[in-house]
Amino acid sequence: MKKKYLKSIAGLTLVEILIGIVVSSLMMAAMYSTYTIVNNSYNQVVDKAKISRSSRDLVELLIRDIRMSGFKYYLGTNELDYPKQSYLEFIGGATSIIESHDPIVIVANELGHSINDTVPAVTKNNAENLCCDKIHIVFDDFNQNDKLQPYKRYKLTYFASPTQDADGTNQRYAVYKSKISWRQKKDSETASWPTEGSWVSDCTECYHKQLVKDYVEDMEFIALDQEGRKLSPDPSPSNYSARQNLYKIRSVDIRLAFRSENEFFRFEAREGNERQLSGFSRAIKKYSDRYLRDNVVVTVYTRNIIDDGIF
């Protein structure tokens, strides 16, 4: 009698086992759902942080270089037998952009860049895309160890170009940077200082199309005068009206928009309730895809540009 009683309580019935499996499955499903929600939230935070970090890097580069625009090194009296100030030829005003030494030149709505600065035949990924402006920045430097050309001059160009993945998908834009140098060096240490030079792209400091930031939605540069008003047309040596603004620049608004690398939102936006990208002088663009877009607007004050020129 005692043995039969032990048998009846020694195991579980099939119903009890099935109930245990169902409860365990529900618990695992709940745990997985919680993990998925937390993981997605974490990925969104990471994506936002990536956009913020990478955009900050690009903004800092632009701020530093724009502040350097128009800088001229003055050596003064010295024992090196170098000129007191820069002897480099200055070409500005009524000239082409490739020849120009003007501190800041802005080219609106133009993708791509070539070393000889011919207009690049670059097609936008989509005719409705906003991207992007281009900016040329010129400044001087000095290297006392270069006895053939101690005074230096550089031109930096920030521009955007279309890019995509290796399989042709994920079309987007990226920002690149190029650097060329003004060569006006002596043939020997005993020769006289030359009076003419030319832009070159083969110096040790030079580079072309160096990637600065991928997944850029738009890049805009707005030149402002001393009253904070937009200079129109954009400062450029390309025509008479634009040339008048080359040395009226007192600050530059940098307006950048970035796109997340991965899809961010769970669903596409519904028609009539699209996500908007604003903060630019161009038309507001609407998006229905799942990517996150964010923009940054910074004002940079120029330090070395005066009305009468800098060289």
N, C-alpha and C positions, 0 to 999 in steps of 0.2 A: 504493500500500500504506500509506503513511504517512497519507494523507488518510482512508482508511477507519478507521484506528485512532483518529484524533482524533474522528470522528463517534461512535464507540462509547462514548467517555468524556465527551462534551460535555454530556449531559443526564441526567435522572433517569427511572427507569422509573415506570410507574403505581403499582406496588406500593410503591415507595419514597415516592412522594408521599402515598399513603394512610396509610402508617405515620407519616409526619411530621405529617399532619393529626390523626391519633388521639392521638399523643403531645402535640401542642400543646393539643388539647382537654382532655386529662387534666390538663395543667399549669394551664390556665385554670380548670378546675373546682376544682382543689385550691386555687388562689389565691382564688377566689370564696368557697369554703367557709370558708377561713381568715378572709377579710374579714368574712363574715357572723357568724362566732363572735365575732370581736373587736368588731364593731359592736354586737352584742347585749349583750355584756358591758359595753361602754361605756355603752349606753343604760340598762342596769340600774344602773350606778354613778351616772349622772346622775339617774335617778328617785329613788334613795336619797338623793342629795344634795339634791334638791328638797324631799323630805319633811322632811329634817333642817333645812334652812334655813328653810322656811316655818313649821314647827312651832316653831322657836326664836323667830321673830318674834312669834308669838301668845303663847308662854309669857312672853316678856319684857314684853309689854303687860300681861298679867294680873298678873305679879309687881309691876310698878310701880304699877298701880291698886289692887291689894289692899293693898299697903303704905301707900297714901295713905288708905285707908278710916278714917273717924273723925278725920281731921286737922282741927284748928281753929287759925285764925290769931289770934295775940295781938299787937296793935300796941303796947299800953302807952301811956305818956305821949307826946303828940305835939303839934306845932304846927299841925296841919291841922284841928283841931276835930272830929276823928273820935272815936267811942267807943274806949276802950282795948281792948275785946274785942268779939267779935261780938254784935250786937244781934238777929240773925236768930232768928225764932221756931223753936222745936224741937218737932216732932211725932214721938213715938215710942211704942213699947210697944203698947198696945191700940188699934190703928188698922189701916187697910187698907195694903196694900203700896204702892199709888200715893201715899198720903199720907205714908208712913213716911220719917223722916230717920235711921233706924238705920243704922249704918255698913255692915253686911253683911247681906243677906237672900238666902238660897238657896232656890230652888224646884226640887225634883227632878222629873225626867221630864216636862218641859213644853217643847214646841217653840213657836217664834214669840213675838212681843212686839208690843204695841200701846202707843201713847203714853198712852192713858187706863188702860192696864194691865188691861183686861178680859181674861178668859181667852180666848185666841185659838183659833179652831176650825181647828187645823192637824192634818192627818192624816199619819201616818208613811208613808214609801214602802212599808214592809213591817211588818206587825204584830210581827214578831220583831226588828226593829231596836232597838238599845240607846239610840240618841241621843235626848235629851241633857238636861243640867241647865241652869239659868239662874241668874245671879247679879246682884244689884243692889249697887252700891258707892256710898256717899255720902261726900263730903269737902268741906271748906271751902277757900276761896282768898281772895286780897285784891288789889284794884286801886286804888291810891291816886289814879289819874287819873279814876276814876268817882266824882264828888262826890255823886251821887244814891244810889248803892249801892256803897260801897267793899268791903264784905264780900260774898263770893260763896259760893254752895253749889251743888254739882253732883251729879247722880246718873247713874252709868254703868250700862248694862245689857248684859251679854254673853249672847247666846242663839243658838240654832241653828234653821234652817228648812230644809225640803226644797227642793231645786233640781234642775234637769235641763237638758239641752241644748235648743236651739231646736226640734228636731224631736221632742221628747218622750222621747228615749232618754237613757241614762246617768244614771239617777236616783241621787241622792246627797244629802248634807247639807253645809251651809256655816255658818260662824260669823259672826255680825253683831254690831255694836256700836251702841248708841244713847246719846245724851247730852241731858239736860234740865237746866234751871237753876231755882233758887229765886229768884223775883222779890219783893223787899220794898224798894222804892225810894221815895225822897221825891218829892213832886210838884215841888218846887223846892229850891234850895239853902238857902233860909231856912226851909223847913218843918221840923217835928220828925221824928225818926226813927220810921217806922211800926212798929207792933207785930205786924202780921199780913202774911202773904204767900201765895204759891201757886207751884206748879210750872208752868213754861212750857216750850214746845218751839220758840219762835220767836226765841230769842236768837241773836246772831251766832255764838256758839260751839256752838250746838246742832245736832244731826243725828240722823237716824233710819235704821236698817237699813243702816249702812255695812259693806260686805263686809270682813271681816278675813282669813278663811281658807276656801278651798274644799276639798272632798274630806275632810271630817271624818267619822269613823266613830262617835265617841263623845266626850262632854265631861262630866266629873263633878267636882263640888266637895264635898269632905268637910271640915266644920268640926271642929276639934280644940280641946280645952280645955288648961289649963296642964299637965296630966299626959300630954298627947298622946293622950287618948282621944276617940273619935268622939262628937260631940254629937248626941243623938237625942231628939226629932225635929230636923230641920234648923232653924236659927235663922230665925224668921219672926214677924211680928206677927199671923199669921192665927189663932192660937189660944193659949190660956194656956200650955200646956206648951212650945210653940215659942218663946214670948216670953221664957221664963226663960233661954233659951240665947243671946239676942242679944248680951249683954255678957260671956259666958264664952269667947268665941272668942279663942284665942291664936295659932292658925295655921290655915292652910287647905291641904289637899292638892289640887293641881290634877292631874287625870288626863285625858289627851287621847289619842285614837287617830286616826290618819290613814290614808287610803287612797291608793295611787298613782294618778296620773291615767291612765296607760296600763297595759295588761296587762303583768305583770312575769314571771310564771313561764311556762315553755314548755307545761306541761300542767295541766289541772285536777286537783285532788287526788282520789284514789280514795276511794270510800265506806269509812268506817271509819278512814281516815287523813287526815281533813280538817285544814286549817290552823286554829289556834286563836288567839283574841284574849283575853288575860287581863290581870290587873293592876287590875281594877275590882271594886267591891263587888257589882256585878250578876253574873248568871250568865255563865259562859264561853261565848262565841259561836264556832261553828265555820263555816268557809267552805270551799267546794270550788272557787271560781272562781280565775282566774289573777292577781288583783290582789294587790299587796303591802300589808300592813298593819303599822303600827308604832305603838307607844305611848310616851308620855312621862309620867313622874310627878315632880312637883316639890312641895316643901313651902315655903309662904310664911308668914313670921311677921308678924303684925299688930303695928303699932307704937303705935297711938293708941287702942286699945280697953281700957277699964278697967271693973271690975265696976259702978261706980256711974254709968256713962254718961259721955259725953264733952262734952256741951254744957251 
